[in-house]
Amino acid sequence: MRRKRQQEYDVIIVGSGAAGGMCAYVLACSGVKVLMLEAGRDYDPVIETPMFQLPKDAPMRGAGTVEKPFGFYDATVDGGWEVPGEPYSSADGTDFRWWRARMLGGRTNHWGRISLRMGEYDFKPYSRDGLGFDWPLSYEDVVPYYDKTEALIGVYGSNEGLENTPSSSPGVLLPPPAPRATELLAEHHCRDLNIPVIPAHLAILSQRLDASRVSRELWPNNAMARRVTEESMRSRAACFFATPCGRGCSIKANFQSPTVLLPPALATGNLDIITDAMVREVTLNARGRATGVHYIDRTTRLDEHVSARVVILAASALESARILLNSKSGLFPDGLGNGSGLVGKYIMDTVGAGVGGQIPALENTPAHNTDGASAMHMYMPWWLYQEQARGRLDFARGYHIEFGGGRRMPGFGFMGGLAPFTEGSYGARFKDDCRRYYGSFMSFDGRGEMIPNADCYCEIDSDGVDQWGIPTLEFHWKWSEHERNQARHMQHTFASIIDAMGGTVTGTIHDDGARAIAAPGQIIHEVGGVMMGTEPRRSVLNQYCQSWEVENLFVPDGGCFVSNADKNPTLSIMAIAWRASDYIVERLASRSLG
């Protein structure tokens, strides 16, 4: 992807993932000259994905390590919660974990592909319960961009009409795969608990896209955009339910920025990409307008500078905040665009808690194919909105439930989980126990909304720099009672479901939510830190992700988030980035930027 760069660009985009990839696609298709800078190396899933390698062919049978937390075959390159030479720190006992991927496409290469729309309540949470903040835009403002994003990347699912679980427009969603036996069993027993179990929404092609129709609907008045989009869509195959999406996808069935967004953008001739470009700061002119960025070339270790009329930071929420905080000048002594003092403030992650169970009804099941999509076919959306509105719960925001199990390829974890059930068996009896219990274990994980609070923020570490000499971040974190109580509720709910299924909980159910809740950053849904709002003194960006103080600077990644709904953020990041890109195209056409 490294190409000789032009001398002049309309826009520089820092980052190549969900936000950066979407901005590049929309802008390049609109005729804008774009330079993309990616901190990591070039990466091509088509030729690099180990789709069919088996655990036996990998070191440690493919088990996770510090360098590869999600296993040897995980797509993440040069990344994880620890990146050599790129440290960060935590203050006051905070155990914040910051996941980074140094590769083209960023975290779109290994994410879970869960693609849930935020609803009306999620954009106006303060108006509903008086906590946190309202967004400066509504669900209706984002609906057209949700539709376009889902149609472009390909999302399977269904429209159920449930409260604050938005439906897509007709013809947008692909059909969901059939439920697995474990999912049907859970659905059956959850009826008595009044917990809905519905088809999940995932960015995986359950069938080939109707490339001609979709490209025409996305770009009715742009022949070039229509052509490159259609060509790109025709290169994508439907999922054949064989290997985990986290490895990457050489047939382009799942959504990854390097296979879905960047190829059509490059095909326009309007996008150049420089990889191994570690951005350290945004530069300004005397009028306080962004002029470009300084980056360290990781191969030569030289400091380079590139210029453009507009700068877009889409490096991920915390990396974008870090770049702003490091971009100090006489005009902005506390960091670029930080007149409000809110850059790095109100960062959030998803609330997480999990429990497993062993289900006797699933013992000794006959061999059957449970492959399907690598992730869930069904999930449980939050169902207690009215109880919260009436004050009947001791936490203000909800969670959804992701669950799974069945006869997938076993690993060492399966062997370890058998110990409480086999009574020390070995030899032939142990083999019989393996056959009996294989496929009878299920897991339940909650993904809940965190309410932003002033105790969760990042700042520049006065004593830390990375290997490139760029100052690093220090994190501060404190969960509120709402999050701790929510995590406790999650675990008790999972125990109730397992009990209803006639099963046995295999983990520990905590009455203390502080022990139930996952560490901050562990769910890898961090957002906030460069929040949007309705006025400069209470936010960093306006509703189009545009800096209040530097009008040709935009931050359309997860940093702009005002709240962190229980819906996984990636789909919303892409929809908001498309909306911001349309705004940039309009402003460039009127010559009111740069």
C-alpha positions as CSV (number, residue, x, y, z in Angstrom):
1,M,0.0,0.0,0.0
2,R,3.0,2.3,0.3
3,R,2.8,4.6,-2.7
4,K,4.7,7.7,-3.8
5,R,2.8,10.6,-2.3
6,Q,1.6,13.6,-4.3
7,Q,2.8,17.1,-3.3
8,E,-0.6,18.4,-2.3
9,Y,-3.6,16.7,-0.7
10,D,-7.1,17.9,0.2
11,V,-7.3,15.7,3.3
12,I,-4.9,13.8,5.5
13,I,-6.4,10.9,7.4
14,V,-4.6,9.4,10.4
15,G,-5.6,5.8,10.9
16,S,-7.0,3.1,8.6
17,G,-9.6,1.3,10.6
18,A,-13.3,1.7,11.0
19,A,-13.4,5.6,10.9
20,G,-10.3,6.1,8.8
21,G,-11.3,3.5,6.2
22,M,-14.8,4.9,6.0
23,C,-13.6,8.5,5.6
24,A,-11.1,7.4,2.9
25,Y,-13.8,5.5,1.0
26,V,-16.4,8.4,1.1
27,L,-13.9,11.2,0.4
28,A,-12.0,9.4,-2.4
29,C,-15.3,8.3,-4.1
30,S,-16.3,12.0,-3.9
31,G,-13.2,13.2,-5.8
32,V,-11.2,14.4,-2.8
33,K,-7.5,13.8,-2.9
34,V,-6.6,11.9,0.3
35,L,-3.4,10.8,2.0
36,M,-3.8,8.1,4.7
37,L,-1.2,7.5,7.4
38,E,-1.1,4.2,9.2
39,A,1.1,3.6,12.2
40,G,1.5,-0.1,11.5
41,R,2.7,-2.2,8.6
42,D,0.9,-3.0,5.4
43,Y,-1.5,-6.0,5.7
44,D,-3.4,-7.9,3.1
45,P,-5.9,-10.4,4.5
46,V,-6.3,-12.1,1.2
47,I,-2.8,-13.5,1.2
48,E,-1.9,-13.4,4.9
49,T,-5.0,-15.1,6.5
50,P,-4.3,-18.5,8.1
51,M,-7.8,-19.6,7.4
52,F,-7.4,-23.4,7.5
53,Q,-4.4,-24.0,9.8
54,L,-5.2,-26.3,12.7
55,P,-4.3,-25.7,16.4
56,K,-1.9,-28.7,16.2
57,D,0.2,-26.8,13.6
58,A,0.8,-23.7,15.8
59,P,3.1,-23.1,18.8
60,M,1.5,-24.1,22.1
61,R,-1.4,-25.5,20.0
62,G,-2.5,-22.0,19.1
63,A,-3.0,-20.8,22.7
64,G,-2.8,-17.1,23.6
65,T,0.3,-15.4,24.8
66,V,1.3,-11.9,25.8
67,E,2.2,-11.2,22.2
68,K,-1.0,-12.9,20.8
69,P,-3.6,-12.7,23.6
70,F,-6.4,-14.1,21.3
71,G,-4.3,-17.0,20.1
72,F,-1.5,-17.6,17.6
73,Y,-3.8,-17.3,14.5
74,D,-5.5,-14.1,15.6
75,A,-5.2,-11.5,12.8
76,T,-3.7,-8.8,15.0
77,V,-0.2,-7.8,13.9
78,D,2.3,-6.1,16.2
79,G,-0.4,-5.4,18.8
80,G,-2.4,-6.3,21.8
81,W,-2.7,-4.9,25.3
82,E,1.1,-4.6,25.3
83,V,3.0,-3.2,22.3
84,P,6.8,-3.5,22.5
85,G,8.4,0.0,22.7
86,E,5.0,1.7,23.2
87,P,4.2,1.7,26.9
88,Y,1.4,3.5,28.8
89,S,0.8,3.8,32.5
90,S,-2.0,3.8,35.1
91,A,-2.4,6.1,38.1
92,D,-3.7,5.4,41.6
93,G,-3.9,1.6,41.1
94,T,-5.9,1.9,37.9
95,D,-5.6,-1.3,35.9
96,F,-6.6,0.2,32.5
97,R,-5.8,-2.0,29.5
98,W,-5.3,-0.4,26.1
99,W,-5.5,-2.6,23.0
100,R,-3.7,-1.4,19.9
101,A,-3.2,-3.1,16.5
102,R,-0.2,-1.8,14.4
103,M,-1.4,-2.9,11.0
104,L,-3.4,-1.6,8.0
105,G,-7.1,-1.7,9.0
106,G,-6.4,-1.6,12.7
107,R,-8.8,-3.5,14.9
108,T,-11.3,-4.1,12.1
109,N,-9.1,-7.1,11.3
110,H,-9.9,-9.1,14.5
111,W,-13.1,-7.6,16.0
112,G,-16.2,-9.7,16.7
113,R,-18.2,-8.1,13.9
114,I,-21.2,-7.5,16.2
115,S,-23.0,-4.6,14.5
116,L,-25.8,-3.1,16.6
117,R,-27.4,0.2,16.0
118,M,-27.6,2.7,18.9
119,G,-31.3,3.7,19.5
120,E,-33.2,6.8,20.4
121,Y,-32.6,6.4,24.1
122,D,-28.8,5.9,23.5
123,F,-28.5,9.3,21.8
124,K,-30.4,11.1,24.5
125,P,-29.5,9.3,27.7
126,Y,-29.4,12.5,29.9
127,S,-32.9,13.4,28.8
128,R,-34.1,10.0,29.9
129,D,-32.5,9.6,33.3
130,G,-30.5,12.7,34.1
131,L,-27.1,11.1,34.0
132,G,-24.2,11.7,31.6
133,F,-24.8,13.8,28.5
134,D,-27.0,13.9,25.5
135,W,-25.5,13.7,22.0
136,P,-25.8,16.8,19.8
137,L,-27.5,14.7,17.2
138,S,-30.4,12.3,17.3
139,Y,-31.0,8.7,16.1
140,E,-32.9,10.1,13.1
141,D,-29.8,12.1,12.1
142,V,-27.8,8.9,11.8
143,V,-30.5,6.6,10.3
144,P,-29.5,7.2,6.7
145,Y,-25.9,6.5,7.5
146,Y,-26.7,3.3,9.4
147,D,-28.6,2.1,6.4
148,K,-25.7,3.0,4.0
149,T,-23.1,1.5,6.2
150,E,-24.9,-1.8,6.7
151,A,-25.6,-2.0,3.0
152,L,-22.0,-1.3,2.1
153,I,-20.3,-3.7,4.5
154,G,-22.9,-6.4,4.6
155,V,-24.7,-7.1,7.9
156,Y,-26.9,-10.1,8.6
157,G,-29.8,-9.9,11.1
158,S,-33.5,-9.2,11.4
159,N,-35.9,-6.4,12.4
160,E,-37.8,-7.4,15.6
161,G,-39.3,-4.0,16.6
162,L,-38.2,-4.2,20.2
163,E,-37.8,-1.2,22.4
164,N,-34.6,0.8,21.7
165,T,-33.4,-2.0,19.3
166,P,-33.8,-0.2,16.0
167,S,-34.8,-1.8,12.8
168,S,-33.0,-1.3,9.5
169,S,-34.8,0.0,6.4
170,P,-36.3,-2.7,4.2
171,G,-33.8,-4.6,2.1
172,V,-30.8,-3.5,4.0
173,L,-30.0,-6.5,6.2
174,L,-28.9,-9.9,4.9
175,P,-30.8,-12.9,6.2
176,P,-29.4,-14.3,9.5
177,P,-28.0,-17.9,9.6
178,A,-30.2,-20.6,11.2
179,P,-29.8,-20.8,15.0
180,R,-27.6,-23.5,16.4
181,A,-29.0,-26.2,18.8
182,T,-27.5,-24.4,21.9
183,E,-29.1,-21.1,20.8
184,L,-32.5,-22.7,20.3
185,L,-32.3,-24.4,23.7
186,A,-31.4,-21.0,25.3
187,E,-34.3,-19.3,23.5
188,H,-36.7,-22.0,24.7
189,H,-35.8,-21.6,28.4
190,C,-35.5,-17.8,28.2
191,R,-39.2,-17.5,27.3
192,D,-40.2,-18.3,30.9
193,L,-37.7,-15.7,32.1
194,N,-39.1,-13.0,29.7
195,I,-35.7,-12.5,28.1
196,P,-35.9,-12.0,24.4
197,V,-33.5,-14.1,22.2
198,I,-33.3,-12.8,18.6
199,P,-31.1,-13.0,15.6
200,A,-27.8,-11.3,16.0
201,H,-26.5,-8.5,13.7
202,L,-23.0,-9.3,12.4
203,A,-20.9,-7.8,9.6
204,I,-20.5,-11.1,7.8
205,L,-22.0,-11.9,4.4
206,S,-24.6,-14.7,4.8
207,Q,-25.1,-14.4,1.1
208,R,-23.4,-12.4,-1.7
209,L,-24.2,-8.8,-2.0
210,D,-26.5,-7.5,-4.7
211,A,-23.6,-5.4,-6.0
212,S,-25.4,-3.6,-8.8
213,R,-28.4,-2.6,-6.8
214,V,-26.5,-1.6,-3.6
215,S,-23.9,0.4,-5.4
216,R,-26.6,2.2,-7.4
217,E,-28.5,3.1,-4.2
218,L,-25.4,4.2,-2.4
219,W,-24.2,6.5,-5.2
220,P,-27.1,7.4,-7.5
221,N,-25.4,10.4,-9.0
222,N,-21.7,9.3,-8.9
223,A,-20.7,7.0,-11.7
224,M,-17.1,6.5,-10.5
225,A,-18.1,5.7,-7.0
226,R,-20.8,3.3,-8.3
227,R,-18.3,1.5,-10.5
228,V,-15.6,1.0,-7.9
229,T,-18.1,0.0,-5.2
230,E,-19.7,-2.5,-7.5
231,E,-16.4,-4.0,-8.5
232,S,-15.3,-4.3,-4.9
233,M,-18.6,-5.9,-3.8
234,R,-18.3,-8.5,-6.6
235,S,-15.0,-9.6,-5.3
236,R,-16.5,-10.6,-2.0
237,A,-17.8,-14.2,-1.5
238,A,-20.5,-15.3,1.0
239,C,-19.2,-16.9,4.2
240,F,-18.9,-20.6,3.9
241,F,-18.9,-21.1,7.7
242,A,-15.5,-22.7,8.0
243,T,-13.0,-20.6,10.0
244,P,-13.0,-18.0,12.8
245,C,-13.4,-14.4,11.6
246,G,-10.7,-13.3,14.1
247,R,-8.1,-14.8,11.8
248,G,-9.1,-12.5,9.0
249,C,-10.9,-13.5,5.8
250,S,-9.2,-14.2,2.5
251,I,-12.6,-14.5,0.7
252,K,-13.6,-11.1,2.0
253,A,-16.9,-12.4,3.5
254,N,-16.5,-10.5,6.8
255,F,-16.0,-6.8,7.2
256,Q,-12.4,-5.6,7.4
257,S,-11.3,-2.2,6.3
258,P,-8.4,-3.5,4.0
259,T,-10.9,-5.7,2.1
260,V,-14.0,-3.6,2.0
261,L,-13.3,0.1,2.4
262,L,-9.7,0.6,1.1
263,P,-9.8,-1.3,-2.2
264,P,-12.6,0.8,-3.8
265,A,-11.0,4.0,-2.4
266,L,-7.7,3.1,-4.0
267,A,-9.4,2.2,-7.2
268,T,-10.6,5.8,-7.6
269,G,-7.0,7.0,-7.9
270,N,-7.7,9.6,-5.2
271,L,-6.1,7.8,-2.2
272,D,-2.5,7.3,-1.3
273,I,-1.5,5.3,1.8
274,I,1.8,5.5,3.8
275,T,2.2,2.7,6.3
276,D,4.7,2.6,9.2
277,A,3.9,6.3,9.8
278,M,3.7,7.0,13.6
279,V,2.0,10.4,13.9
280,R,3.2,12.6,16.8
281,E,1.4,15.9,16.3
282,V,-0.8,18.1,14.1
283,T,0.9,21.3,12.8
284,L,-0.7,24.8,12.7
285,N,-0.2,28.0,10.9
286,A,-0.2,31.5,12.5
287,R,-4.0,31.7,12.0
288,G,-4.6,28.6,14.1
289,R,-5.5,26.4,11.1
290,A,-4.2,22.8,10.8
291,T,-1.6,22.5,8.0
292,G,-0.6,18.9,8.3
293,V,1.0,16.4,10.6
294,H,4.5,15.3,11.7
295,Y,5.1,11.6,11.8
296,I,8.0,9.3,12.5
297,D,8.8,6.9,9.7
298,R,9.2,3.6,11.6
299,T,11.5,2.1,8.9
300,T,14.0,5.1,8.8
301,R,13.2,6.6,12.2
302,L,13.2,10.0,10.4
303,D,10.7,12.8,11.3
304,E,8.5,13.6,8.2
305,H,5.9,16.2,7.5
306,V,2.9,16.1,5.1
307,S,0.4,18.9,4.4
308,A,-3.2,19.1,3.5
309,R,-6.2,21.5,3.6
310,V,-8.0,19.3,6.2
311,V,-6.7,16.9,8.9
312,I,-8.8,14.0,10.1
313,L,-7.7,12.1,13.2
314,A,-9.1,8.6,13.1
315,A,-6.4,6.8,15.0
316,S,-8.8,5.3,17.6
317,A,-10.3,7.2,20.5
318,L,-7.3,7.3,22.9
319,E,-4.6,7.6,20.2
320,S,-6.4,10.6,18.7
321,A,-6.6,12.2,22.1
322,R,-2.9,11.5,22.6
323,I,-2.1,13.2,19.3
324,L,-4.2,16.3,20.3
325,L,-2.6,16.5,23.8
326,N,0.9,16.3,22.2
327,S,0.1,19.0,19.6
328,K,1.0,21.9,21.9
329,S,1.8,25.4,20.7
330,G,1.6,29.0,21.8
331,L,-2.1,29.1,20.6
332,F,-2.9,25.8,22.3
333,P,-0.6,25.3,25.3
334,D,-2.7,22.5,26.7
335,G,-3.1,20.6,23.5
336,L,-4.7,21.2,20.2
337,G,-8.4,22.1,20.3
338,N,-8.4,21.8,24.1
339,G,-9.7,25.2,25.1
340,S,-12.5,23.4,27.0
341,G,-10.0,21.2,28.9
342,L,-11.9,18.1,27.8
343,V,-9.5,16.4,25.5
344,G,-8.8,13.0,27.2
345,K,-11.7,13.4,29.6
346,Y,-14.8,11.2,30.0
347,I,-13.3,8.1,28.4
348,M,-15.4,5.0,28.6
349,D,-15.3,1.2,28.0
350,T,-18.1,-1.4,27.8
351,V,-19.1,-3.0,31.1
352,G,-18.3,-6.7,30.9
353,A,-19.0,-9.8,33.1
354,G,-19.3,-13.4,32.2
355,V,-20.3,-16.8,33.5
356,G,-20.2,-20.3,32.1
357,G,-22.4,-23.4,32.7
358,Q,-22.6,-27.1,32.0
359,I,-25.9,-28.2,30.5
360,P,-26.8,-31.9,30.9
361,A,-29.4,-31.7,28.1
362,L,-26.4,-31.2,25.7
363,E,-24.5,-34.2,26.9
364,N,-23.8,-37.1,24.5
365,T,-25.3,-35.2,21.6
366,P,-24.7,-36.9,18.2
367,A,-22.1,-35.4,16.0
368,H,-23.5,-32.6,14.0
369,N,-22.2,-29.5,12.1
370,T,-22.3,-26.4,14.3
371,D,-19.8,-24.3,12.4
372,G,-22.0,-21.4,11.1
373,A,-20.6,-17.9,11.3
374,S,-17.7,-17.8,13.7
375,A,-19.6,-15.7,16.1
376,M,-23.2,-15.9,17.5
377,H,-26.3,-16.4,15.4
378,M,-28.6,-15.1,18.2
379,Y,-28.2,-12.8,21.1
380,M,-30.3,-11.2,23.9
381,P,-30.9,-7.5,23.7
382,W,-31.6,-5.4,26.8
383,W,-35.2,-6.0,27.9
384,L,-35.7,-4.0,31.2
385,Y,-36.0,-0.5,29.9
386,Q,-39.3,0.1,31.6
387,E,-38.2,-1.3,34.9
388,Q,-35.3,1.1,34.9
389,A,-37.6,4.0,34.0
390,R,-39.7,3.2,37.0
391,G,-36.6,3.1,39.3
392,R,-36.9,-0.7,40.1
393,L,-33.2,-1.4,39.3
394,D,-30.1,-0.1,41.1
395,F,-28.3,0.8,37.9
396,A,-29.5,3.2,35.2
397,R,-28.3,1.6,31.9
398,G,-28.7,-1.8,30.3
399,Y,-26.7,-4.6,28.8
400,H,-27.1,-7.2,26.1
401,I,-26.1,-10.8,26.3
402,E,-23.7,-12.6,24.0
403,F,-23.7,-16.4,24.4
404,G,-22.4,-19.5,22.8
405,G,-21.4,-23.1,23.0
406,G,-21.7,-26.3,21.1
407,R,-19.5,-28.8,19.3
408,R,-16.8,-26.6,17.9
409,M,-13.2,-27.6,17.7
410,P,-12.0,-28.2,21.3
411,G,-8.9,-26.8,22.8
412,F,-7.0,-27.2,26.0
413,G,-9.6,-25.1,27.8
414,F,-12.1,-27.9,27.2
415,M,-9.9,-30.4,29.0
416,G,-9.4,-28.1,31.9
417,G,-13.1,-27.5,32.2
418,L,-13.8,-31.2,32.5
419,A,-12.0,-31.7,35.8
420,P,-15.0,-31.0,38.1
421,F,-17.2,-33.5,36.2
422,T,-14.9,-36.5,35.5
423,E,-13.9,-37.5,39.1
424,G,-10.3,-38.0,38.1
425,S,-11.1,-40.4,35.3
426,Y,-8.3,-41.5,32.9
427,G,-7.7,-43.9,30.0
428,A,-10.8,-45.3,28.3
429,R,-13.1,-43.8,30.9
430,F,-11.7,-40.3,30.4
431,K,-12.3,-40.7,26.6
432,D,-15.9,-41.6,27.4
433,D,-16.2,-38.6,29.6
434,C,-14.8,-36.4,26.8
435,R,-17.4,-37.7,24.4
436,R,-20.1,-37.2,27.0
437,Y,-19.3,-33.6,27.9
438,Y,-18.0,-32.3,24.6
439,G,-20.5,-29.7,23.5
440,S,-22.4,-29.4,26.8
441,F,-20.7,-26.2,28.0
442,M,-22.1,-22.7,27.3
443,S,-20.8,-19.3,28.1
444,F,-22.8,-16.1,28.7
445,D,-21.2,-12.6,28.6
446,G,-22.8,-9.2,29.3
447,R,-21.9,-6.1,27.4
448,G,-23.3,-3.1,29.1
449,E,-23.4,0.7,29.0
450,M,-21.0,2.8,31.1
451,I,-22.1,6.2,32.2
452,P,-19.3,8.8,31.6
453,N,-17.7,10.2,34.8
454,A,-15.0,12.8,35.5
455,D,-12.8,10.2,37.2
456,C,-12.1,8.4,33.9
457,Y,-9.6,10.2,31.8
458,C,-6.2,10.0,30.2
459,E,-3.4,12.6,30.2
460,I,0.2,12.9,29.0
461,D,2.6,11.0,31.3
462,S,5.2,13.5,32.3
463,D,7.8,10.7,32.7
464,G,7.0,8.5,29.7
465,V,7.9,8.4,26.0
466,D,7.7,5.6,23.5
467,Q,10.5,4.3,21.3
468,W,9.8,7.0,18.8
469,G,10.2,9.7,21.5
470,I,6.5,10.5,21.6
471,P,5.1,11.2,25.1
472,T,2.8,8.5,26.3
473,L,-0.5,8.3,28.1
474,E,-1.3,7.8,31.8
475,F,-4.8,6.5,32.6
476,H,-7.1,7.2,35.5
477,W,-10.3,5.1,36.1
478,K,-13.1,4.6,38.5
479,W,-16.3,2.6,37.9
480,S,-19.4,4.0,39.5
481,E,-22.0,2.1,41.4
482,H,-24.1,1.9,38.3
483,E,-21.5,-0.2,36.5
484,R,-20.7,-2.4,39.4
485,N,-24.3,-3.1,40.1
486,Q,-24.9,-3.8,36.5
487,A,-22.1,-6.4,36.4
488,R,-23.6,-8.1,39.5
489,H,-27.0,-8.2,37.8
490,M,-25.4,-9.7,34.7
491,Q,-23.9,-12.6,36.6
492,H,-27.1,-13.4,38.5
493,T,-29.1,-13.2,35.3
494,F,-26.7,-15.7,33.6
495,A,-27.0,-18.0,36.6
496,S,-30.8,-17.9,36.3
497,I,-30.6,-18.8,32.6
498,I,-28.3,-21.7,33.3
499,D,-30.5,-22.9,36.1
500,A,-33.6,-22.7,33.9
501,M,-31.7,-24.9,31.4
502,G,-31.1,-27.5,34.1
503,G,-27.4,-26.7,34.2
504,T,-24.7,-26.1,36.7
505,V,-22.7,-22.8,36.9
506,T,-19.0,-23.4,36.3
507,G,-17.8,-20.1,37.4
508,T,-18.3,-17.9,40.5
509,I,-21.3,-15.7,40.9
510,H,-20.4,-12.5,42.8
511,D,-22.6,-10.4,45.0
512,D,-20.0,-7.7,44.9
513,G,-20.1,-6.1,41.5
514,A,-16.5,-4.9,41.8
515,R,-15.4,-8.5,41.7
516,A,-17.8,-9.4,38.8
517,I,-16.8,-6.6,36.5
518,A,-14.1,-6.9,33.8
519,A,-11.0,-4.7,34.0
520,P,-11.4,-1.4,32.2
521,G,-10.2,-1.7,28.6
522,Q,-10.5,-5.5,28.6
523,I,-13.6,-5.4,26.4
524,I,-11.7,-3.2,23.8
525,H,-14.6,-0.8,23.3
526,E,-13.0,2.3,24.6
527,V,-14.6,5.5,23.4
528,G,-14.8,9.2,24.4
529,G,-12.0,11.6,25.2
530,V,-12.7,14.0,22.3
531,M,-16.4,14.3,22.9
532,M,-18.8,16.2,20.7
533,G,-21.5,18.6,22.0
534,T,-23.6,21.7,21.4
535,E,-21.2,24.4,22.7
536,P,-17.4,24.8,22.8
537,R,-17.0,25.2,26.6
538,R,-18.6,21.8,27.2
539,S,-17.2,19.7,24.3
540,V,-14.3,19.4,21.9
541,L,-16.2,18.8,18.7
542,N,-19.5,19.8,17.1
543,Q,-22.1,17.3,15.7
544,Y,-20.0,16.8,12.6
545,C,-16.9,15.8,14.6
546,Q,-15.3,19.1,13.7
547,S,-13.1,20.9,16.2
548,W,-14.8,24.0,17.7
549,E,-11.4,25.8,17.7
550,V,-9.6,24.5,14.6
551,E,-12.3,24.4,11.9
552,N,-10.3,22.2,9.4
553,L,-9.6,19.5,12.0
554,F,-12.0,16.5,12.5
555,V,-12.1,13.5,14.9
556,P,-14.7,11.1,13.6
557,D,-13.5,7.9,15.5
558,G,-14.7,6.6,18.8
559,G,-13.2,9.6,20.5
560,C,-16.2,11.7,19.6
561,F,-18.6,9.5,21.5
562,V,-20.7,11.2,24.2
563,S,-21.9,8.0,25.8
564,N,-21.1,4.3,25.4
565,A,-24.3,2.4,24.8
566,D,-24.5,-1.4,25.3
567,K,-24.3,-1.7,21.5
568,N,-20.8,-2.5,20.3
569,P,-19.5,0.8,18.9
570,T,-17.9,-0.1,15.5
571,L,-21.1,0.2,13.4
572,S,-21.8,3.6,14.9
573,I,-18.2,4.8,14.4
574,M,-18.5,4.0,10.7
575,A,-22.0,5.7,10.3
576,I,-20.8,8.8,12.1
577,A,-17.6,8.9,10.1
578,W,-19.6,8.7,6.8
579,R,-21.8,11.6,8.0
580,A,-18.8,13.7,8.9
581,S,-17.2,12.9,5.5
582,D,-20.3,14.1,3.6
583,Y,-20.0,17.3,5.6
584,I,-16.3,17.7,4.7
585,V,-17.1,17.1,1.0
586,E,-19.7,19.9,1.1
587,R,-17.4,22.3,2.9
588,L,-14.5,21.6,0.6
589,A,-16.8,22.2,-2.4
590,S,-17.7,25.6,-1.0
591,R,-14.1,26.3,-0.3
592,S,-14.8,27.0,3.3
593,L,-12.2,24.6,4.7
594,G,-8.5,25.1,4.3
